Amino acid sequence: MIGNYLLNLRVFRFQSVTAVANPPPRLSVLIPARNEELRLGPCISTLSDSDFPILEILILDDHSTDGTATLVQQRAKGDPRIRLISGQPLPEGWVGKPWACHQLAQQAKGDYLLFVDADTRFSDITLSDAVNHAHEQQSDLLSLWPYLESLSWSERLVIPFVHLFILFYLPHWAKGSLRCFGAANGQFVLFRRTSYDKIKGHESVRNHMVEDIAIARNMRAAGFKVLNLDGTNPGHSSALVECRMYTRFSEVWEGFTKNLYPSFDGNFFAFLFFQTLQIILFLLPFALLATPSNRPIVWTEIGIIFALRFSLAHRFRQSYLGALFHPIGQLLVLAISFNSWLQALRGRLPWKGRHYAHT
């Protein structure tokens, strides 16, 4: 798996390209927003700074009870590319975010559709670079993995596992159409419109709690080209994409509860195998220190774990403190995973004030 990690680091690099379609494509940036008044402002501001030539910014207000709609209306007065869409009632059989994304796609006019979360922020070259790269590589789905800002103790312990999971376990270098290898990050997912429509877009994942991973799997299974690339922009002062996913422990707990079990499409045995693998690879060596086991081998394994965690922390600007307290973070991730499975059994997976039964 170390070899897989090293190969993934190579293909994960994002490189700016200059191969631009002529005439330039139309781009629709699509933002589902539910009670995002406190987070949406910086996202809109950084998108407005983009000089992408043919751009529309559509924001769907998904029945917010705060000032989300008012904020968008105010920003639209200063930028005609911004448009507010009022969300329709949630139909039977749909989860909130896929339904919001589906409505946005129906309104979009772009040749490329870029779905982003309301808490993301961008550099002024991000949109152009991403579309140019997608055009040059002829990708059907391009997902950038942001710099993930972590300030609280729970963020520093848990958030770095996002990059650990995506790079250590999945073979992004592998060709082919195996569905289980598909992945994407809903904070920045860029689709070629024709490919998106061929798989019926978010309608194909209408009842899935982790729609970004599910739709990437559908794209890959259909034979389309899926790219996952690094948006942290290493070696530069600012990232292509930045995001602070959560701000406190309760949000970390709820957010990952929503994601961890549904990511396995309801396959309990795959979920159990993955949790067991985590325990054996990343937790058991620390437990063996308390036993009369072969200490040199155990210390070597622990050294490899810390080397991996600190290399990830350096590469993706993560917390070195979180890497140092890896066993505590790993235990917390396992606890959230168990809660995710438990809430799925209860039909009470939480998100944005709603609860869903996993199907």
C-alpha positions as CSV (number, residue, x, y, z in Angstrom):
1,M,0.0,0.0,0.0
2,I,3.0,2.3,0.4
3,G,3.7,1.7,-3.3
4,N,0.1,2.7,-4.1
5,Y,0.5,5.9,-2.0
6,L,3.7,6.9,-3.8
7,L,2.1,6.2,-7.3
8,N,-1.0,8.2,-6.3
9,L,1.2,11.2,-5.3
10,R,2.6,11.3,-8.8
11,V,-0.8,11.2,-10.6
12,F,-2.4,13.5,-8.0
13,R,-0.3,16.5,-9.1
14,F,-2.1,19.4,-10.8
15,Q,-0.2,21.2,-13.5
16,S,-1.3,24.4,-15.2
17,V,-1.8,24.1,-18.9
18,T,-2.4,26.5,-21.7
19,A,-4.4,24.3,-24.1
20,V,-7.6,26.3,-24.3
21,A,-10.6,25.4,-26.5
22,N,-11.3,28.0,-29.2
23,P,-13.9,29.4,-28.8
24,P,-13.6,29.1,-25.0
25,P,-16.3,26.9,-23.4
26,R,-19.1,28.2,-21.3
27,L,-18.7,27.4,-17.6
28,S,-21.5,27.2,-15.0
29,V,-20.5,27.3,-11.4
30,L,-23.3,25.7,-9.3
31,I,-23.6,26.1,-5.6
32,P,-26.2,24.3,-3.4
33,A,-26.7,26.4,-0.2
34,R,-28.8,25.6,2.9
35,N,-28.3,28.0,5.8
36,E,-24.9,29.1,4.5
37,E,-25.2,32.8,5.3
38,L,-22.0,32.8,7.4
39,R,-19.9,30.8,4.9
40,L,-21.1,31.8,1.4
41,G,-19.7,35.3,1.2
42,P,-16.1,34.4,0.7
43,C,-17.0,31.8,-1.8
44,I,-19.0,34.3,-3.9
45,S,-16.3,36.9,-3.6
46,T,-13.5,34.7,-4.8
47,L,-15.6,33.4,-7.7
48,S,-16.4,37.0,-8.7
49,D,-12.7,37.7,-8.9
50,S,-12.3,35.1,-11.7
51,D,-11.7,36.4,-15.2
52,F,-13.1,33.3,-16.9
53,P,-14.5,34.7,-20.1
54,I,-18.0,33.0,-20.3
55,L,-19.2,32.4,-16.8
56,E,-22.4,32.1,-14.8
57,I,-22.7,31.5,-11.1
58,L,-25.9,29.9,-10.0
59,I,-26.8,29.5,-6.3
60,L,-29.7,27.5,-5.1
61,D,-31.2,28.4,-1.8
62,D,-32.4,25.1,-0.4
63,H,-35.1,26.4,2.0
64,S,-32.7,28.3,4.2
65,T,-34.0,29.8,7.4
66,D,-31.2,32.3,7.7
67,G,-30.1,35.2,5.4
68,T,-28.6,33.0,2.6
69,A,-31.1,34.2,-0.1
70,T,-30.7,37.9,1.0
71,L,-26.9,37.6,0.8
72,V,-27.0,36.2,-2.8
73,Q,-29.5,38.9,-3.9
74,Q,-27.2,41.6,-2.6
75,R,-24.1,40.1,-4.3
76,A,-26.1,39.6,-7.6
77,K,-26.6,43.4,-7.8
78,G,-22.9,43.9,-8.2
79,D,-22.2,41.0,-10.5
80,P,-24.8,40.1,-13.2
81,R,-23.2,36.6,-13.6
82,I,-24.7,35.6,-10.2
83,R,-28.2,34.3,-10.1
84,L,-30.3,33.0,-7.2
85,I,-32.6,30.0,-7.7
86,S,-35.2,29.1,-5.1
87,G,-35.2,25.4,-4.3
88,Q,-38.3,23.3,-4.9
89,P,-39.7,20.9,-2.2
90,L,-37.7,17.7,-1.7
91,P,-39.4,14.9,-3.6
92,E,-39.8,11.4,-2.3
93,G,-36.8,9.2,-2.8
94,W,-34.3,12.1,-3.1
95,V,-31.6,13.3,-0.7
96,G,-31.3,17.1,-0.2
97,K,-27.9,17.8,-1.9
98,P,-28.4,15.6,-5.1
99,W,-31.8,17.3,-5.5
100,A,-30.3,20.7,-5.2
101,C,-27.5,19.9,-7.6
102,H,-30.1,18.4,-10.1
103,Q,-32.1,21.6,-10.0
104,L,-29.0,23.7,-10.6
105,A,-27.9,21.5,-13.6
106,Q,-31.3,22.0,-15.1
107,Q,-30.9,25.7,-15.1
108,A,-27.2,25.7,-16.2
109,K,-26.2,26.7,-19.7
110,G,-22.5,25.8,-19.5
111,D,-20.4,23.3,-21.6
112,Y,-18.8,22.5,-18.3
113,L,-20.6,22.2,-15.0
114,L,-18.6,23.0,-11.8
115,F,-20.3,22.0,-8.6
116,V,-18.7,23.6,-5.5
117,D,-19.7,23.8,-1.8
118,A,-20.6,27.1,-0.2
119,D,-17.6,27.0,2.1
120,T,-15.0,26.8,-0.6
121,R,-12.7,29.6,-1.7
122,F,-10.7,30.0,-4.9
123,S,-7.7,31.8,-6.4
124,D,-8.3,34.1,-9.4
125,I,-6.8,31.5,-11.8
126,T,-8.6,28.4,-10.4
127,L,-11.5,28.2,-12.8
128,S,-9.4,28.9,-15.9
129,D,-6.7,26.4,-14.9
130,A,-9.2,23.7,-14.1
131,V,-11.2,24.0,-17.3
132,N,-8.0,24.2,-19.4
133,H,-6.6,21.1,-17.7
134,A,-9.9,19.2,-18.2
135,H,-9.9,20.2,-21.9
136,E,-6.2,19.3,-22.4
137,Q,-6.6,15.9,-20.6
138,Q,-10.1,15.3,-22.2
139,S,-11.4,14.4,-18.8
140,D,-15.1,13.9,-18.2
141,L,-14.9,14.6,-14.4
142,L,-12.1,16.5,-12.8
143,S,-12.1,16.9,-9.0
144,L,-9.7,19.1,-7.1
145,W,-9.0,18.2,-3.4
146,P,-8.7,21.5,-1.5
147,Y,-6.4,22.8,1.2
148,L,-8.4,21.8,4.2
149,E,-8.1,24.5,6.9
150,S,-8.1,23.0,10.4
151,L,-8.1,25.2,13.6
152,S,-9.9,23.3,16.4
153,W,-8.5,20.2,18.0
154,S,-11.1,17.9,16.5
155,E,-10.4,19.2,13.0
156,R,-6.7,18.7,13.4
157,L,-7.2,15.1,14.5
158,V,-9.8,14.0,12.0
159,I,-9.6,16.1,8.8
160,P,-6.1,14.8,7.7
161,F,-7.6,11.3,7.3
162,V,-9.4,12.6,4.2
163,H,-6.1,12.7,2.3
164,L,-4.9,9.5,4.0
165,F,-8.0,7.6,2.8
166,I,-8.0,9.0,-0.8
167,L,-4.3,8.4,-1.4
168,F,-3.4,5.3,0.6
169,Y,-6.3,3.1,-0.2
170,L,-7.6,4.0,-3.8
171,P,-5.4,3.3,-6.9
172,H,-5.9,6.5,-8.9
173,W,-3.2,5.5,-11.2
174,A,-5.1,2.4,-12.4
175,K,-6.9,2.5,-15.7
176,G,-10.2,0.8,-16.5
177,S,-13.8,1.1,-15.4
178,L,-13.9,-0.6,-12.1
179,R,-16.7,1.3,-10.3
180,C,-15.2,0.7,-6.8
181,F,-12.2,2.8,-7.7
182,G,-14.2,5.9,-8.5
183,A,-13.9,9.0,-6.2
184,A,-14.4,12.7,-6.2
185,N,-14.6,15.6,-3.7
186,G,-17.9,17.5,-3.8
187,Q,-16.2,20.7,-2.8
188,F,-14.9,21.0,-6.4
189,V,-16.3,18.7,-9.1
190,L,-16.0,19.7,-12.8
191,F,-18.1,17.8,-15.3
192,R,-18.1,17.8,-19.1
193,R,-21.8,18.6,-19.7
194,T,-22.3,15.9,-22.3
195,S,-20.8,13.2,-20.1
196,Y,-22.8,14.4,-17.1
197,D,-26.0,14.2,-19.1
198,K,-25.2,10.7,-20.4
199,I,-25.2,9.2,-16.9
200,K,-28.3,11.3,-16.0
201,G,-26.3,13.5,-13.7
202,H,-27.3,13.7,-10.1
203,E,-30.6,11.9,-10.8
204,S,-28.4,8.7,-11.0
205,V,-27.5,9.3,-7.3
206,R,-30.7,10.8,-6.1
207,N,-30.9,8.7,-2.9
208,H,-27.2,8.6,-2.0
209,M,-25.8,10.4,1.0
210,V,-22.3,10.7,-0.5
211,E,-23.3,11.9,-4.0
212,D,-19.8,13.0,-5.0
213,I,-18.2,9.6,-4.6
214,A,-21.3,7.8,-6.0
215,I,-21.5,9.9,-9.2
216,A,-17.7,9.5,-9.8
217,R,-18.2,5.7,-9.5
218,N,-21.0,5.9,-12.0
219,M,-18.8,8.0,-14.4
220,R,-16.0,5.5,-14.1
221,A,-18.4,2.5,-14.6
222,A,-19.7,4.1,-17.8
223,G,-16.1,4.3,-19.1
224,F,-15.6,8.0,-18.7
225,K,-12.3,9.6,-17.6
226,V,-12.2,10.6,-14.0
227,L,-9.3,12.7,-12.6
228,N,-8.7,13.5,-8.9
229,L,-6.0,16.2,-8.5
230,D,-4.4,18.2,-5.8
231,G,-5.9,21.7,-5.3
232,T,-3.5,22.7,-2.4
233,N,-1.1,24.1,-5.0
234,P,2.1,23.1,-3.2
235,G,5.0,25.4,-3.5
236,H,2.8,28.5,-3.9
237,S,1.6,30.9,-1.3
238,S,-2.1,30.2,-1.9
239,A,-4.1,27.2,-2.8
240,L,-6.2,26.7,-5.9
241,V,-9.1,25.7,-3.6
242,E,-9.4,26.2,0.1
243,C,-12.1,25.0,2.5
244,R,-12.8,24.9,6.2
245,M,-15.2,22.0,6.3
246,Y,-16.2,22.2,10.0
247,T,-15.5,24.6,12.9
248,R,-16.2,22.5,16.0
249,F,-16.4,18.9,17.2
250,S,-20.2,18.6,16.8
251,E,-19.9,19.5,13.1
252,V,-16.9,17.1,12.6
253,W,-18.9,14.3,14.2
254,E,-22.1,14.9,12.2
255,G,-20.4,15.5,8.9
256,F,-18.3,12.4,8.9
257,T,-21.2,10.4,10.4
258,K,-23.1,11.4,7.2
259,N,-20.3,10.1,5.0
260,L,-18.4,7.2,6.4
261,Y,-20.9,4.3,6.2
262,P,-22.8,5.4,3.1
263,S,-19.5,5.7,1.2
264,F,-19.6,1.9,1.0
265,D,-23.0,1.8,-0.7
266,G,-24.6,-0.1,2.1
267,N,-22.1,-3.0,1.8
268,F,-21.5,-3.9,5.4
269,F,-18.8,-6.5,4.7
270,A,-16.8,-4.0,2.7
271,F,-17.2,-1.4,5.5
272,L,-16.2,-4.0,8.1
273,F,-13.1,-5.0,6.1
274,F,-12.0,-1.4,5.7
275,Q,-12.4,-0.7,9.5
276,T,-10.5,-3.9,10.3
277,L,-7.7,-2.8,7.9
278,Q,-7.4,0.5,9.6
279,I,-7.1,-1.1,13.0
280,I,-4.5,-3.6,11.8
281,L,-2.4,-1.1,9.8
282,F,-2.7,2.1,11.8
283,L,-3.7,1.2,15.4
284,L,-2.5,-2.3,16.3
285,P,1.2,-1.4,16.3
286,F,0.6,1.1,19.1
287,A,-1.4,-1.4,21.1
288,L,1.4,-4.0,20.7
289,L,3.8,-1.7,22.6
290,A,2.1,-2.8,25.8
291,T,2.7,-6.5,25.1
292,P,6.0,-8.6,25.1
293,S,5.9,-8.7,21.3
294,N,8.9,-8.2,19.0
295,R,9.6,-4.6,19.9
296,P,12.0,-3.7,17.0
297,I,9.4,-4.8,14.4
298,V,6.6,-2.9,16.2
299,W,8.8,0.3,16.4
300,T,9.6,0.0,12.7
301,E,5.8,-0.2,11.9
302,I,5.2,2.8,14.1
303,G,8.0,4.7,12.4
304,I,6.4,4.0,9.0
305,I,3.1,5.3,10.2
306,F,4.5,8.5,11.5
307,A,6.6,8.9,8.4
308,L,3.5,8.6,6.3
309,R,1.5,11.0,8.5
310,F,4.2,13.6,8.6
311,S,4.8,13.4,4.9
312,L,1.0,14.0,4.3
313,A,1.1,16.9,6.8
314,H,4.0,18.5,4.9
315,R,2.5,17.8,1.4
316,F,-1.0,19.0,2.1
317,R,-0.3,21.7,4.8
318,Q,-2.0,19.6,7.4
319,S,-1.5,19.8,11.2
320,Y,1.8,18.3,12.4
321,L,0.2,18.1,15.8
322,G,-2.6,16.0,14.4
323,A,0.0,13.7,12.9
324,L,1.8,13.4,16.2
325,F,-1.4,12.4,18.0
326,H,-2.3,9.9,15.2
327,P,-3.6,7.1,17.5
328,I,-6.1,9.4,19.1
329,G,-7.2,10.6,15.7
330,Q,-7.5,7.1,14.4
331,L,-9.6,6.0,17.4
332,L,-11.9,9.0,16.8
333,V,-12.3,8.2,13.2
334,L,-13.3,4.6,14.1
335,A,-15.8,5.9,16.7
336,I,-17.4,8.1,14.0
337,S,-17.4,5.2,11.6
338,F,-19.3,3.1,14.1
339,N,-21.8,5.9,14.7
340,S,-22.3,6.3,11.0
341,W,-23.2,2.6,10.7
342,L,-25.4,2.8,13.7
343,Q,-27.3,5.8,12.4
344,A,-27.7,4.2,9.0
345,L,-29.3,1.2,10.7
346,R,-31.7,3.5,12.6
347,G,-32.5,5.4,9.4
348,R,-31.2,8.6,11.1
349,L,-28.2,9.8,9.1
350,P,-28.1,13.5,9.8
351,W,-27.4,16.4,7.5
352,K,-28.4,20.1,7.5
353,G,-31.3,19.7,9.8
354,R,-32.7,16.7,8.0
355,H,-32.4,12.9,8.7
356,Y,-32.2,10.3,6.0
357,A,-32.5,6.5,5.8
358,H,-29.5,5.1,3.9
359,T,-30.5,3.1,0.8
